[in-house]
Amino acid sequence: MINGIKITRLLTTAAIVLYPATLVRAQETETQAESQGLEEITVTARKRDENMQDVPASVSALSAGELERRFDSDVRDFAGASPNIVIDNTQQGPGGVAAIYIRGIGVADVEKSVDPAVGVVFDDIYIGQSSGSLLKAIDIDRVEVLRGPQGTLFGRNATGGVINLARSRPTYDLTGKARATYGRFNTSKVEGVVSTGLSDNVAVKVSGAYEKSDGYMYSNFFEQPGQRSEFYAVAGALLFEPTDNLDIQVSYDHQKTKQDPPQLLGVNKPGDAFCLLYQQCSSSPGEPSSGDRYVSLSNGRLDKNATFKLDMAVAKATYDVGSDMQLDYILGWLKTDETITQDFDTTPLTLYHTDRPARWRQTTNELRLTKGGSGPVTFVLGAYLWDSQYTINLKNYIGFFPDVPLLTSAQDVTQTNKSWAIYGEGDYDLTEKLTLTVGARYTKDKKSSLANDLPIKFYGTLVEANPTAILAGAIVMAKPAEESWKKFTPRVSLRYELSDDSMVYGLWSRGYRGGGFNGRAATLSAATVPYDPETLDNYEAGFKTEFADNRVRLNGSAFIMKYNDMQQDLDVPAPGTSTGRENRTINAASAEFKGFELDLTAQLFDGFTLNGNLGYLDAKYKDFLGDIYSTGTPVDASFLKIRRAPKWTWSAGGTYEASIGNNASGWITGNVHYIGGHEITFLNNPNLRNGGQFLVDASINARLNKTTVSLFGKNLANEKGWTIGYDVQGSFSYGAPRPSRTWGIAVTQSF
């Protein structure tokens, strides 16, 4: 419940933010006020350039003009652009670990053995892990949110949908932009991009960013800021057009983050072992043991010892075959390396810490033939090859066993994934107004997993030296366990044009998330027995329309999605192992998701544009049998609420702009993004449950020629919801809060 004081504060903040710019979106360019209508938005949701209003599917988008006027830090800030989406940082690793949920479907797990359920695609390259998916908003030219399973064109692990990000092409004219920002928590950031031609057929683009912050957490144990970070990125792109029919683009990115390990908070119930034995108890239900969601008690190291490095190379060749057809080949390579020693017990004691160095490599090859034009037949045909490998060298530091000051256990895990697919999707104009779309993808996956425990060591003190006893680990594998799966994912839709500016559609599509092996097993059976893929069928009907002389755009959809073999992570006992527990992924549930979505944009008059979206979601387990209480006996668990599936989400915001003199203009922006109450933990722990949250952002901006000065604020209502919650049954629970209210000043220079 939101108390009266909070309601008053919220309404006051909203009134200041939204008057006179209530429910408005930034204009795309300075000349849009003269365009007498909304800008056409081009998307690549179907791997070809199309007007968003012609795509028979649920798509929301932010164009380059809109992105230029925002103060996005990373992918999380794009959540308000679309209904029925929740994006959080789980704070379980360095560099940002994404928990992205669309229509209640997603994954919130740091382990790279767990495939994402929402695809993040960056410059046509799918990011195959949750770590690193919270990409920084540097030189982003277009953002698209595709809701519902995208198994035909984007393949496995897009059951919830896809966030498609694209950067600008290098330009032959000298162009560029630089921005310097300073904000709360001693946060400073500089970023820039410049592009120019080197010859008549070669252009180059260079971008970079540097950011430093003390962070919004305070360490009570060390009496200093507890979440300091330092980030830098450099990137280069080259465009080569040797003939009129061929262009080749090559890019390389290097990024590095150095930070204090994320500070987790203990939220231990009275019956939890850490509360009973060590008096590390929540001060009241829903509050951390520190008494403040932004104060940590952790004794884990704070010397920016957590690092995340990312290197990425993309090469794309496009050949214009003629007859409205083009051939594309895309090569992608991604490497990440991370190190972190993190305190998961969240106390000033050494009860459960982990050291988790991990490495990830992926290579993708995609070849596709696209036919555009006016029809009656358009299509895209493609072949896709995936190869990835990751290794983690996990080490646990455990101090909660009686009479054992310190115990260490370690495990090395290496997993590989080889996958190939062929796909196609085509439109056929049955009549002048009726279009049939048929698509399908055939995927074959092969995964392997090799896990080996190192010796368990016991120490007589908290110092890791001179062990008093050594025991062999439980898992010893001479060769990797292997398994393969194959899946056919079709899609069918019908689109009917009611007029030149409106259409209705209906579709059925299937999504598929791959099977795999547990990445943090404590027993041999958990390490060698795989879990199976899950599938999702989406039945959807919608409409898209523009009216009032192209000043109003209203899109809507209603859907029912049926989940089969839903993968669930269970915390179960593992007697005789170093921790006494292990995490297993099982295929235990079927579920149903139904709801509706609305997207509205309306240009009421020049300089004043109305914008908002609304999402409703009813997500329920239909059949779920699992050992959720770790008793050894499965029970009917269908009464549980599905995590990160708020019933209501909505957003309203935008900009009012006016000229304030020769070559000068000013604008104010405001946005309110509401996320309804929802569960964070699998077992619906009431102490880690989120109530409704109103996220309010605003900015005041003035531009003279090509220089812009901006004052901005984010989370102005200071919502403190949980972004992660995890229960180790009977032992302890932890969570992490949403970033607190912040504000800053930015100076942007374009040329």
N, C-alpha and C positions, 0 to 999 in steps of 0.2 A: 504494500500500500504506500502511496505517496502522501506524506502529511501535508497539512495546510500551508506551512511555511515553504515547503519545497514547491508546491503548486504556485504560490504567489511569486516566488523567485523565478520559476520557470516562465510564467506568463509575462512577468516584467521583462525578462531577458528577451523572450521571443518578440515582444512588442517593439523593443528598441531595435532588434535585429531586422525585423520584417517590415517596419514602417520607414519610408514609403515603398519599400521593395518587397512587399509581401508576395511570397510564392512566385519569384521570378528567376529566370536563368540568364546568365551572361550572354550578351549578343556576341555573334561569331566574329565580326570585324567592325571597324568604325563605319563602314559603308552600309552595314546591314539595315540601319534605320531607314535607308532610302529604298530598300529592296521590297518593301510592302509585302512581306511574307517571311515564313520560316525557311531557313537554309536547308537544302536537301542534304541528308546524311548518308554517306556511302559507307557500306560495311563489307567485310569479307567473311561473313558468317558461313558461307557455303564455298569458301576457297575461290571466290571470284568477286570482282567489284560489282555491287548492286546497290540500288536505292533501298534503304532499310524498310521502306513502306511496301516493297515488292516481295520481301522474304516471308514465306509462310511458316513462321516460327516466332517464338518469344525472344526478342532481342532488344536490349537497351544499349545506348552508345553515348560516348562523350567524344566530341570532335576536337580538333587541334585548337580552335578558337576558345572553346569552353575550358579546356585544360590549361590554357595560357593564363586564365584569370583565377585559377584555383591555387591553393597552397598545399597540395598533396605531398605527403612524405613518402608513402609507399602504397602498395596495392590495397591496404586496409581502407584508405580514404576514398576508394571507388565504390564502397558498399552502398552508399546512399544513392547512387545513380540508378539502382535497380531494385524492384520489390523482391521480397522473399530471399534475401541474401544476408548472411552474417559472416564477417571476416574478422578473425582475431589472431594475435600473436600468442602462442601457448607458453612462451617464456621458458621452454624446456631445453633450449640450446642456443648457440651463438648465431648471429646474423639474421634472426627472425625465423621462427618456425610457424608456418601458416596453418590455421584452422579455417578452411574456406567451406562454407555450407550454402548450397543453393537449393531452395525448396526442401530444407531439412536433411539434405543428403551431403555428406562430407566426411572428413577424417581429421581428428585432432591428436596426432601421434608423431613424436619425434623420430621414431624408428624408420629407417629407409627401407626396411623389409615390407612396410605397410604402404601399398600403392595409394596415391591420392584418389579421391572419388570425384573431384572437380579438377579439370585440366587447366593449368596455366600455360598459355602459349605466348611466347615472346619472339617476335620476328619470325614467325612460322615454325619455331622450335618448341616442342612440348617439354616442360620441366618435369622430370620424373620423380621428384622427391618433394616433401613438404619443407625441408630446410632450404632456404634460398628462394622460396616461391613468393615471399613478400618483397618483390622487386622494388627498388627505389624508383621514384617517379622522375627520372631524368630523361629529357628529350623524348617523352612519350607523345606521339602524334595522334594516336587513336586508341580508345578503349571500347571494347565490346563485351557485353555480358550476355551469353547465350544460356537460356534457362531450359532445363530438361535434358535428357540423355542425348549425346551427340556421337553415338557409336558409329554411325556410317562414315562421316568425314574425318572425325578426330580420333576414332578408335577406342581402345580399352581405357578404362580409368577416367571416363568422362560421363559417368552415370548421372551426376547431378547437373552438369553443364560445363561450360568453358568460359574462362576469362581470357580474351584475346587482345594482346597488346602489340602495338606496332610503333616503330619510330619513323621519323621523317627520312626521305631519300636525300642524298647529297645534292646540292644545287650548283649550277654553273655560275650564277651570280653570287657575289660576296654577300652573305647574310650571316646573322648571328644574334645571340642573346646571352646576356650574363645577368645573374641575380645574386645579391648578397643579402643574407638574412641574419638577424639577431633576435633571440627570444628568451623566454623564461627558462630557468634551469641552466643559465649560462650556455645556451645553445647558439652556436654560430655555424653558418653554412654559406659556402660559395659554390656556384655551379655555372657552367656555361657551355655553349655549343657554337661552332663556327663552321661554315661551309663555303667552298669556292671551287671554281673550275681551274684545272691545271692545263687543259687544252680544250680543243673543240669537242672531244669525246671522252674526256676523263674529268671527273669531279671527286672531291674529297671532303670529308666531314670529320671533325674532331670534337669530342666532348669530354668534360671532366667535372668532378665534384669533390668537395671536402666538407666534412661535417664533424663537429665536436660538441659533446654535451655532458653535463654532470648527471643527467637523468632525473626522473621524478621520484625515485626511491631513496630513502635514507637508511643507512646502516647504524643501528643502535649499538651493535657490538664494537664496531670500529670507530664510531662517532664521526662519520664522514658521508658524503654522497655515496650511495650504494649501487649505482647502475651507470657508471661513467662509460662513455663509448667514443670511439674515433673511427671514422669511415672515410675512405677515399675510393674514387673510381676514375678510370680513364678508358676511353673508347675511341676507335677510329673506324671509318667506313670509306670504301673506295667504290665508285661507280665507273664502269668502263663500257662504252657503247661503240664497239668496233664497226658495226653496220647499222642500218636503219632497222633491221629485224632482230637484232640481238643486243641485250644488255646484261652485264655481269656485275653483281654486287658482292663485295667481300667486307666483312666486319670482324673486329676483334674487341673483346671487353675484358678488362681486368679490374676486379674489385677486392677490397680487403676491409674487414671490420676487426678492430681490437676493442674489447669491452670487458667490464666486470661481468662475471656470470650473473644471469638474471636472478633477482631476489624473489624467492618464493616465500609464502606465508603459511604458517601452521594454522589449521582450522580443525583442531582435534576435539572430538566429542568426549564427554565424561567417561565413557566406557572404553576409549581407545588406550592402547598400551602406553603410548607416549604421554598421555595425560595421567594415567594411574601411576606409572612407575617414575616419571621424570617431572611431573607437575607442569608439563608444557600443554596447557589447556586453553581453549578459547575463553576469552573473558566473558562473552555472552554469545548466544546463538547467532551465527552468521558473521561474527567478528574474529579476526585473527588473534593469536596469543599475544601479539605485541600491543593490541588495543587500537592499532591504527593501520589502515590498509596500505599506507605508504611508508611504514616503518618496519624494517626487517630486524629479526633477532639472530640471523644466521652468522655462524662463525667461519663460513667458507671464505677462501682467499678473495681479496679485492685488489688486484694489481693488474687489471686488464689482461688477465691470463687466458681469457677466452678469445679465440680467433676464428674467423670464417673467411676463406679465400675462394673467389670464384673467377674462373677463366672460361671464356666462351668464344667460339669462332663459328661464323655462319658464312656460307658461300651459296649464292643463288644465281642461276643462269635462266634467263627468259628468252625464248625464241618465238617470234611471230611467224607462225606457219602460213598464215593467210586464211581467207574464208572464215574470218572471225575466230580462228583457233590459235592457241599458243601452247607451247611446251615449256614446263618449268622443272628444273632439277634443283633440289635444296639439300645441302649437306650441313649438318649441325654437329658440333662437338662441345661438350660441357664437362668441366672438371671442378669439383669443390673439395676443399680440404678444411677440416675444422678440428679444433682442440678445445676442451673445456673440462674443468673440474668443478662440479656443482654440488651444492648442499641441498639435498632433497628432504632431509629431516626438518629443516627450517628452524632449528633451535641453536642456542649457543653451545651445544654439546656436539661431539662427533658421534652421531648415531648411524647415519646413513648418507655417505657422500659417494660420488662416482667420478671417475676419470674416463672420458669418452672421446678419444681421438678417432676420427672417421674420415674416410675418403670415398668419393663417388666419381664415377666416370660414365658418360653416355655418349653414344654416337648414333646419329640418325641419318638415313638416306630416304629421300622422297622424290618420286618422279610422277608428274601428273600432266595430263592433257586436258585442256579446257576449251570448250566452245561456247562463245557468248553470242552476241547479236540479238536480233529481234525474234528469233524462232523460225519455224514452229518447234524446233528441237534445240535445246541447249543442254550441256552436260559437263561433268568433270569425271575423269577416270584416273586412277592412281595406283601406285605400288609403294609400299612403305617397309623399311627395314630398321629394326631397333636392336641395339646391343648395349648392355650396361653391366657394371660391376661395382659393388661397394664392399668395403671392409671396415669393421669396427673392432677396436681393441679395448674392450670394456674392463674396467677394474672397479670393484666395490670396496669401500672402507666402512666396516660395520662395527659399531660399538654398543649394540643393544643386547648382546647375549650375557647372561649372568656370569660373573667371575672371569670374563674375557674382555680386557680393556680394548683390544683392537683385533679385528679379523679382516683379512683381505682375501678376496677371490677375484679371479680374472677369467675372461673368456674371449677368444678370438673367433669372429664370424666373418665369412666371406660368402656373398651371394651373387649369382649372375643371372641375367635375364636376356634371352635372345627371342626376338619376336619378328614375324613378318606378316604383312597383310596386303590384300588387294581390295580396292573399293571403287565404287562408282555411284553417281547420282545424276539423274537427268530430268529435265522438264519437257513435257510434250503438251502443246496447245491443242486440246481436244476441240475447242471452238475458239472464237475470238475472245471470249471472256472466261472460259474454263480451262485450267491447266492442271495436269496430273504430274506429280513428282514421285519417282520411284528410285530408291537407293538401297545399297547393300554393301556390307563389308565382311570379308572372311579373314579371321585372325588366327594365327597359331603361335602359342607361347611355349617356351621351354625354360624352366628355372632350375637352378641348383643351389644347394646350401651346404656349407661346410662349417661346422662349429666344433671347437675343442676347448675344454676347460683347462686352465693352468692350475697348479697346485694351490690349495687353500692353506693360508699361513696364519698362525695364531701368535700374538705378541703379548708380553707381560705388561707393557705400558702402551701409551698412545703413540709412541715413537715407532715408526716402521723400520725396526732394526733388530737383529738377533731373534728370529722366531723361536718360540718355545715348542711348537709342534707344526707338522706339515702333513696334510692329507691330500690324496689324489682327488681331482674333480670328478663329477658324475658323468660328464659327456666327453667321450673320446670317439672321433670318427676318422677312419682311415681314408675314406673317400667321400665325396659329396653325395648327398641325397638329391635325386633328380625326379622331376615330374613335368609333363607337358599337357596342355589343354588347347582346344580349338573351339571357335565360336563364330556363328553367323549372326550378324546384327543388321536387320532390315529397317527400312523407313518408307512410309507411303503417306502422301498428302494430296489434298485437292484444294485448289485456290480458285475462287470465283470473284471476278471483278464486278462490283455493283455499279461502278462508274470509274471515270479516270482517276478519281481521288479516294476511292474506298474499295475494300475487298474483304471477304471472309475466307477462312480456311479451316480445314480439319486435318489432323495428322495422327499417325501412330508411329512410334519409334521405339527402338530397343537399345538399352545401354548395357555395358558389360565391364565388370571390374575383375581383373585377373586373380587367379588363385596364387598361393605362395607358401612359404615356410616361415615359421615363427622366428623372429629375430632376437628375442631375449628369452630363450628356453633355459630351464634349469634341469630338465630331465631329457634322456636320450629320445624317448618317444615324442616329446614335444618338438625336438629339434629335427626329427626325421620324417614325421607324418605330416603331409601337407594339408592345407585347407583348400576348398574348391572355389571357383569363381562365383560371383553373384550377378544376377541379371535384373534389369528394371524395364518394365513396359510402360510407356507414356501415351495416354490418350488425351488429345488436346483439341480444343476448338477456339478460334479467336477471330478478331477483326482488326483492321487498320484503316484509318480514315483521316483525311484532311479536309477542312471546310473553312468558311468565312474568308474567301479569297486567299486561301493558303496561310491563314494566320493561326489556325487551330489544328493541332495534331493530337488525336486520341487513339490509342491502341489498347487492346484488352485481350485476355485469354482466360479460359477455364480448363482445368486439367484433373485427371485421375492417373496416378502412377502406382503400379503394383510391383513390389519388391519380392524377389524369390532368392532363397539361400543367402540371406543377408549376413554378411560377415560381422561378428561381434567379438570384442576382446574381453576375456574373462580373467580375473585375478583368482588363481586357485592355489590350494596348498601343495607344497612340494617337500614333504618330510625328508630330512637327511641332507638337504642342500644348504648352501651357505646362507641364503636368506630365508629359507623355509617356505618360499612361495615362488610362483612363476606366472607369467602372462601367456595365455593361449588364445589364438584366434580360431573360432569355430563357425561353421555354417549352421545357425540355429534358429533363424527367424524369417518370417515373411511379414510384410508390412504394407500399408496403404497410405498414400499421400494424396490429398485432394485440396483444391483451392482455386483462387482466381487472382488475377493481376490486372492493374490499370496503369497506363503511362499517359500523362497529359503535358502538352506544351502549347501555350497560347500567347501570341503577341497582341496584347490589348491595344497598344498604340506605340508609336516610334519610341524606342528606348525603354520600353516596359514590357517584359515578357513573363508570362505566368507558366509555372512548371510544378509538377508533382507526380508522385507515384504511390500506389497502394497495393499491398499484398496480403492475402488471407491464406492460411495454411492449416489444415487438419491432418496431423501425422499420427498414426497409431500402429502399434504392432498388431498383427492378426494372429500369428502363431509363433510362440517363442518358448522353447523348452531348453532350460540351461541350468547349470549348477551355479547360480548367481550368488549364493551365500557361502560358497566354498565348504559345503558339508559333505560332498561326495555324492549327493542325491540331486538330480535335476528336478526342477520345479517349473510350473507354468509361470513364466515371467512376462506375459503379455500385458500385465497391468502397468508396467513401467512406461514412463513418458520418454519419447525419443529426444535425444540431446540436440540442442541448438536448432530447435524447430519452433520459433515463436509463432503464435497464432496470427498476430498482426505485425506488419511492418509498413511504414510509410515515410515519405520524405516530401518536403516542400521548401523551395528556396530559389534564389536567383539574384538578379542585379537590376538596379535602375541606373541609367546612364544619361548624362546631359553635358552639353558643351559649357565650358566656363571661361571662354575667351579664345583669342587667336591661338590655334594649334594646341589648345588645352581642353581637357575633358576630365570629368570625374565620375565615379560610380561607387555604389555601395552594394554589397552582396550579403545575403543571409540565407541560412539553410538550417532546417530542423529535421533530423533523422530520428525516427522513433523505432525502437526495437522492443517488441513485446516481451513479457516475462517468459523465461525458458529455463530448462534444466541444463546444467553444465556437466554433471557427472553421470556415469552410466547407471548407477544405483539411485539417482535422484536424491542425493544428499541435500537435505533442506538447508544446511549451513553454507552450501555452495550453489544456491539457486539464485538466478537473476530475476529481479523484478523488472517492470517496464523502464526503459531508459530513453531519455530525450537528449540527443547529442546535437548541440547548437554550435554552429560555426558562423563567423561573420568577418567582413573586411570593409575598410574604407580606403579608396584608391584615388590618386590624382596623377594625371599624365600630362606632361609638357613635351611636345614633339615626340621623341622616342624614349623619354625617361619617365618611369613610373615609380611613385612612392606609395607604399601600402602599409596600413596597420591592420593586423588580423588577429583573430582569436579562435581557438578550437576547444571544443567541449566546454563551452562557457557556462553551462548548467552544472559542471563539475560532477558528472555521473561517475560512480565508483564501482560499476559492475565488474564481475569476475570475467576474465578472459580464458582462464583454464581452471579446472578443478579435478582432482584425482584422489581416489580412495584406495589406500592399501588396507584392506578390510581387517578391522580389529586392531590395527597398529597405529596408523596416522593418516591424516588427510592434509592436502596442501592446495593452495590456490594462488592466483596472481591477479592484480587489479588492472582495470583499464587505465591508460594514461590520464593523468589529472588535467585540470584546466591549464591551458597555456595561451600565450599571446606573443606577438613579436612585431618587428618592423622589417620590411623588405624593400630593396631598391633594385629595380629591373631596368636594364639598358638594352635596347634593341638597335640593330643597324642592318 
